[in-house]
Amino acid sequence: MNLFTPQTGNQKMDKAYATMQVHIASFDDFNSFNTYFQHIAKTDDLAVINKWLLKVLFVYLKQTKDKHDFDKLLEAVNDAEREQLREWLRGSLEKKRRAVNERNSQKSI
């Protein structure tokens, strides 16, 4: 799994990001990953750990500026159309959630 290809200009940092991606992909939830991360961290200094994590987030966010097609569409239309699209999306998601909840409740019977 490749979330992003780091290009910080620092080979050691790029390799660390790539290695971390492999580890992130192997965990199913955040708590499991967090336990692992705290175990492998070579320091107990939370300021150092937070700074490193912020670097990772900064690089990720800087390199994934490409917006989703829906976001691009919202920027291209006028205010009234934008609100209609948002309402349509909210309504569609709510219908899907209800359908999934109904299926799940029928399976449990």
Order of alpha helices (4+ residues) and beta strands (2+ residues): alpha-alpha-alpha-alpha-alpha
